[in-house]
Amino acid sequence: MVLTTPREGTPAPVETAEALEQATKRLVEGTGPLAVDAERASGYRYSHRAYLIQLRRAGTGTYLVDPLAFDDLAALGQSLADTEWVLHAASQDLPCLTDVGMRPGKVFDTELGARLAGFERVGLAALTERLLGYTLEKHHSAADWSTRPLPKSWLTYAALDVELLIELRYALATELERQGKLGWAEEEFAALLDAPPARPRPEPWRRTSGIHKARGAQALARVRALWQARDEIARRRDVAPGRILPDTAIMAAAQANPEDLQSLTALPGFGGRATRKLARIWLRALTDARQLPDQQLPTPTAPSDGPPPPHRWAERDPAAAERLARCRAAVNRIAEEIAVPPENLILPDSVRRLAWSPPEPVSEQTTAQALAGYGARSWQIRLTAEPLAAALAGQ
């Protein structure tokens, strides 16, 4: 059955202090878990802030809160902090909710729960169809939620995102308990809240799509210069960087190395009206990159505090490459047995670090200690410490 309309109709956004106070009062009076979702404007805006927050609780219905209308939502968040919040892909929404002062004390992540339950399709629509028999339409998932006023069809879509979350939470909890995995899920949900904020990447420009085509330090310097110039403009305008200058254009200029406006604007991605207006900025960035002394040019690979990329292990440390292959095989075997994705059983980065620098001496206990130091949860350590120790030892 396709669900097209919220049970209580599409609510108007909460945009005034009086409406927010009333919504808070009603939600506090509700019962059971709180369904929560947030809409951002990814691909349109530079920031990752929330542009709409959806809340639903038994006995209260759904509220759509416009965070742009308020300095923050700390009072709302504090009033509901002791309630379990149900989110889908919580790691995506928790940062923008925290930014407006909303932070739960307990969460249930329906996407993560579905992964642990061994479901192949873990999108919200796929789960509601499988477990509840309802299909959700996802027409506006990639919309520009910074748009004001928000169209009613978008508000309906947003309300439907929390319409079934609570029912889905209970269905997944039942399935996880049946499989003996509910305790694992609870550890994972607690870890979501305990996780520190993501550290900024030391050289984010290296994630430019197609950067592998930049041959040599000079070409990398041109990529970096254009990326940094674009990022400064995007940040100032609060516009997604790709809308200022696409990665394909950066790579075209990095490879061609144009030295004048005519050559630059003839390249793919630089011919548009908006891009041409910024042509002198792009040209200046390229000129600055050409004038860098050798010691200021970027290195071929990004600095890292961890092991090198695995594809280089066979050449640099063949024994480590063999350990990694054995460890990966052990993880994959366990993951298949318990029907959990390998990356949810244990982080691939933890396996790489373990294989590159094994504990001394190698034992189940020292391996467990190493995994704990990498942030592995107790259920993960119980399942993997012994087989990983054996893999490290070549057994």
Secondary structure, DSSP 8 states (H G I E B T S, - for coil): -EE-S-TT-----B-SHHHHHHHHHHHHHSEEEEEEEEE--TTT-SS---SEEEEEEETTEEEEE-GGGSS--HHHHHHTTTSEEEESSHHHHHHHHHHTT---SEEEEHHHHHHHTT-S--SHHHHIIIIIS-EE--TTTTS-TT-SS--HHHHHHHHHHHHSHHHHHHHHHHHHHHTT-HHHHHHHHHHHHH-------S-GGGG-TTGGG--SHHHHHHHHHHHHHHHHHHHHHT--HHHHS-HHHHHHHHHH---SHHHHHTSTTS-SHHHHHTHHHHHHHHHHHHT--GGGS--SS---SS---GGGHHHH-HHHHHHHHHHHHHHHHHHHHHT--HHHHS-HHHHHHHHHS--SS--HHHHHHHHHHTT--HHHHHHHHHHHHHHHTT-
